[in-house]
Amino acid sequence: MSVPDHLRAHAARQPASPLEQVRSFLRGHVADTGDLGELRSDLARLAAVNTRGILQDLQALEDLLAAPPADGTLARLVAWDANWVLDDETSDQAAARWLGEVADLLREVLAEAQ
């Protein structure tokens, strides 16, 4: 059986960096939610079908928080990619705390799905 070229190319593709993975997660799952409760509900529905993507997003969040990027990057991620307003919207520390809360939420959703 021959593997189609587009599938072979997809398999050979380099994984996204933690920053790009988190950016994609925030844009795709967080940006249009009204609150973390809504995000939890959306992710719980996904986890009921497949937890792989949520695990990848959690790992990327953990990696990003363990080795934060240049100053201002976390604050921009939260403000622009997540479309989320924090009390201190220019602070990477506030953004890191919020991203940590999102990581906790992912852990909880995964635990409930198992």
Secondary structure, 3 states (H helix, E strand, C coil): CCCCHHHHHHHHCCCCCHHHHHHHHHHHHHCCCCCHHHHHHHHHHHHHHCCHHHHHHHHHHHHHHHCCCCCCHHHHHHHHHCCCCCCCCCCHHHHHHHHHHHHHHHHHHHHHHC
